Every structure is written in C-alpha cells, then in structure tokens.
Amino acid sequence: MTFATRAEYEKHMREKHNR
C-alpha cells in the first residue's frame, strides 16, 4: 500500500468501515 504512516492507513480503513 502507499500510506505515509500507519495512522493514515488506519484512518483510511476506519473511514471505509464507518459506513
């Protein structure tokens, strides 16, 4: 994946699971 930091990755995954 292309994430600057793990925080960005977790934020992205949380946004997808926040549906």
Secondary structure, DSSP 8 states (H G I E B T S, - for coil): ---SSHHHHHHHHHHHHT-
